[in-house]
C-alpha cells in the first residue's frame, strides 16, 4: 500500500514497510508485521527483520489519527500552523490574541475529530467514546507540542497521549527517520531549553499574579466590610423610617377620625340651627 503522506522520504526499506503497516487497521497489523519480518529474514536481512519486528501495534485511536494525517494532510497542516501561532502568542504573553486563537483551536480540533471519526467508520473500525476522547486529547496536545505534531504527521502514531498541554511525551509514536539524523529527537532537544525558559517566565508571571491577587483580595475585603457596614446602617435607617411611617399613618388615621366626628357635629348643629330658624319664622307669622 503506497503512502499518501506528504514530506515523507522513504529512503530505506524500513520506512516503506512502516509506512505500509501503519496504514493498516490495528486488527491486521501484527500479522502483516510478522509476515514482513519473515520476508526480510528469508532474504537474509536480519537487521531489517529486527527493525520490522520491533514496530509496535497502534491503538485504535492512534491508527485513526494516522489515517487523518495520511488522508487529510492539508487540514492537519492548517491545525498545526494554528498551534504554532498559539505557542507564539503564549510566549509573547499576548492575552487577547491567545483567547481568540484558543477559540479557533476548539473549532479546528472539533472538525478534525469528526473527520477522524468518519475515516474510522468508513474503514469499518468505528471509534467508541473513549477512543474519540483520546483522539481529541491527542490533537489538542499536538497543537501545543511541535514534536507530537510531527509524529502524528509522520502517520506512525502508536498510542494517544494521556492529557493535553505541554510536558514530556511518552513513547507515543515510531518516528520517521530522515536524512541527516533523527529529526524528531533533534526537535525535542531544541525545544527543551525554550520550554524551560518559558516555564520560568510562566512561574515568574504566576508569582506576580499571586501577589496582585492577594493585594486585590485585601482591597476587596476592605471594600466588602465598608459595604456591609453601610448596608447595616441603611437597614437600621429603613427600620426607623418604617416606625415613623407607622406612627404617621396612625396619626393620619386619628386625624381623619376627628375630622369625621367634627363633620357629624357640624352637620347636626346646622340641622338644629335650621330647625330653630324655621320655628322662629313660624312664631312670627302667627303674631
C-alpha positions in Angstrom: 0.0 0.0 0.0 1.5 3.3 -1.1 1.6 6.1 1.4 -0.4 9.3 0.9 1.7 11.3 3.4 3.5 14.4 2.3 7.1 15.3 3.2 7.9 11.6 4.0 11.2 10.4 2.4 11.0 6.6 2.0 14.7 6.2 1.6 15.1 2.9 3.3 13.1 -0.4 3.4 12.1 0.1 7.0 10.5 3.4 6.0 8.4 1.8 3.3 7.4 -1.1 5.4 6.5 1.0 8.4 4.5 3.4 6.2 2.5 0.4 4.8 2.0 -1.2 8.2 0.7 1.9 10.0 -1.8 2.4 7.2 -3.4 -0.9 8.1 -6.3 -1.3 10.6 -4.9 -2.4 14.0 -6.6 -5.9 13.6 -4.3 -6.7 10.7 -1.1 -5.0 11.9 0.5 -7.9 13.8 0.1 -10.5 11.1 1.3 -8.1 8.4 4.3 -7.0 10.5 5.3 -10.6 11.3 5.0 -11.5 7.6 7.2 -8.6 6.6 9.8 -9.6 9.3 9.8 -13.2 8.0 10.3 -12.0 4.4 13.2 -9.9 5.5 14.7 -12.8 7.4 14.2 -15.1 4.4 16.2 -12.7 2.3 19.0 -12.8 4.9 18.4 -9.2 6.1 18.5 -9.9 9.9 18.9 -6.2 10.7 15.7 -5.2 8.8 13.8 -8.2 10.2 14.7 -7.0 13.7 13.6 -3.4 12.9 10.3 -4.6 11.5 9.6 -6.9 14.4 10.2 -4.0 16.8 7.4 -2.0 15.3 4.5 -1.7 17.8 0.8 -2.2 17.1 -1.1 1.1 17.3 -4.2 1.5 19.4 -7.4 2.2 17.6 -7.4 5.9 18.3 -3.7 6.2 17.2 -4.4 4.3 14.0 -7.4 6.6 13.3 -5.1 9.7 13.8 -2.6 8.1 11.4 -5.3 7.9 8.8 -6.2 11.6 9.4 -2.6 12.6 8.8 -2.5 10.5 5.6 -5.8 11.4 4.1 -6.4 14.9 5.3 -2.8 16.3 5.3 -3.8 19.8 4.3 -6.4 20.2 7.1 -4.0 18.8 9.6 -1.2 21.1 8.4 -3.6 24.1 9.0 -4.2 22.9 12.5 -0.5 22.6 13.2 0.0 26.2 11.9 -2.6 27.4 14.3 -0.8 25.6 17.1 2.4 27.5 16.1 0.5 30.8 16.4 -0.8 29.8 19.8 2.6 29.0 21.1 3.9 32.3 19.8 1.1 34.2 21.4 1.7 32.3 24.7 5.4 33.1 24.6 4.7 36.7 23.9 2.1 36.9 26.7 -0.5 38.2 24.2 -3.7 37.5 26.1 -6.2 38.9 23.6 -4.6 37.1 20.7 -4.3 33.9 22.8 -8.0 33.9 23.7 -9.0 34.4 20.0 -6.7 31.6 18.8 -7.9 29.4 21.6 -11.5 29.7 20.4 -10.3 28.8 16.9 -8.4 25.9 18.3 -11.6 24.4 19.8 -13.3 24.7 16.4 -10.4 23.2 14.4 -9.9 20.3 16.8 -13.6 19.6 16.8 -13.6 19.4 13.0 -10.5 17.1 12.9 -12.1 14.8 15.5 -15.2 14.5 13.3 -13.0 13.8 10.2 -11.1 11.1 12.2 -14.4 9.5 13.3 -15.6 9.5 9.7 -12.4 7.9 8.4 -12.5 5.1 11.1 -16.2 4.4 10.4 -15.6 4.3 6.7 -12.8 1.8 7.2 -15.0 -0.5 9.2 -13.4 0.3 12.6 -15.7 2.9 14.3 -14.4 4.7 17.4 -16.1 4.4 20.8 -16.5 7.3 23.2 -13.1 6.6 24.9 -11.2 6.5 21.6 -12.9 9.7 20.4 -11.8 11.4 23.6 -8.3 10.1 23.1 -8.3 11.5 19.6 -9.4 14.9 20.9 -6.9 15.0 23.7 -4.0 14.0 21.4 -4.9 16.6 18.7 -5.2 19.3 21.4 -1.7 18.3 22.7 -0.3 18.3 19.1 -1.3 21.9 18.8 0.7 22.7 21.9 3.7 20.4 21.1 5.6 20.6 17.8 7.3 17.2 18.4 3.9 15.4 18.8 2.5 17.3 15.9 5.4 16.0 13.7 4.9 12.4 15.0 1.2 12.4 14.0 2.1 13.9 10.6 4.5 11.0 10.1 1.5 8.7 10.3 3.1 6.2 12.7 1.5 7.1 16.0 1.4 4.1 18.4 -0.8 5.3 21.2 -2.5 8.6 22.2 -1.3 11.0 24.8 -3.0 10.9 28.2 -3.5 14.6 28.7 -3.4 17.7 26.6 -0.8 20.5 27.0 2.9 20.8 27.4 5.2 18.4 29.1 7.3 15.3 28.3 5.9 12.8 25.9 5.7 9.1 26.4 6.6 6.7 23.7 3.6 7.6 21.5 4.9 7.0 18.0 7.5 5.4 15.8 9.4 8.5 14.4 10.1 8.6 10.7 13.9 8.6 10.1 15.2 11.5 7.9 18.4 12.4 6.2 20.9 13.9 8.5 19.7 12.2 11.6 16.6 11.7 13.7 14.6 14.9 13.2 12.2 14.2 16.0 15.0 13.8 18.5 16.7 16.9 17.3 13.4 18.9 17.6 12.9 17.6 21.0 16.4 18.6 22.1 16.0 22.1 20.5 12.7 22.7 22.2 13.8 21.7 25.7 15.6 25.0 26.5 12.8 27.0 25.1 10.3 25.1 27.2 12.4 25.6 30.3 12.7 29.4 29.7 9.0 29.6 29.1 8.3 27.6 32.2 10.5 30.1 34.2 8.6 33.0 32.6 5.3 31.4 33.5 6.4 30.8 37.1 7.5 34.4 37.4 4.2 35.6 35.9 2.3 33.3 38.3 4.1 34.8 41.3 3.3 38.3 40.1 -0.3 37.2 39.6 -0.5 35.7 43.1 0.9 38.9 44.7 -1.5 41.1 42.7 -4.4 38.7 43.6 -3.5 38.9 47.3 -3.5 42.7 47.2 -6.7 42.7 45.3 -8.2 40.3 47.8 -7.2 42.6 50.7 -8.8 45.6 48.9 -11.9 43.6 48.2 -12.2 42.5 51.8 -11.9 46.1 53.0 -14.5 47.2 50.4 -16.8 44.4 51.5 -16.5 45.4 55.1 -17.3 49.0 54.3 -20.2 48.0 52.1 -21.6 45.7 54.8 -21.3 48.5 57.4 -23.1 50.9 55.1 -25.8 48.3 54.4 -26.3 47.7 58.1 -26.7 51.5 58.7 -29.1 51.8 55.8 -31.2 48.9 57.0 -31.3 50.4 60.5 -32.5 53.7 59.0 -35.1 51.9 57.0 -36.5 50.3 60.2 -36.5 53.8 61.8 -38.4 55.2 58.8 -40.8 52.3 58.9 -41.6 53.1 62.6 -42.0 56.8 61.7 -44.3 55.8 58.8 -46.4 53.6 61.0 -46.7 56.5 63.5 -47.6 59.0 60.8 -50.2 56.6 59.4 -51.7 56.2 62.9 -51.7 59.9 63.4 -53.3 60.4 60.0 -56.0 57.8 60.8 -56.7 59.5 64.1 -56.9 62.9 62.4 -59.3 61.5 59.8 -61.5 60.2 62.6 -61.5 63.6 64.3 -62.5 65.2 61.0 -65.3 62.8 60.6 -66.6 63.4 64.2 -66.4 67.1 63.7 -68.2 66.9 60.4 -71.0 65.0 62.0 -71.3 67.5 64.9 -71.2 70.4 62.4 -74.0 68.8 60.4 -76.1 68.2 63.5 -75.5 71.8 64.6 -76.6 73.1 61.2 -79.7 71.0 61.3 -80.6 72.4 64.8 -80.0 75.9 63.5 -82.2 75.3 60.5 -85.0 73.9 62.8 -84.7 76.8 65.2 -84.8 79.4 62.4 -87.9 77.6 60.9 -89.6 77.7 64.3 -88.8 81.3 64.7 -90.3 82.1 61.4 -93.4 80.3 62.3 -93.9 82.1 65.5 -93.5 85.5 63.8 -96.1 84.5 61.3 -98.6 83.7 64.0 -98.1 87.1 65.7 
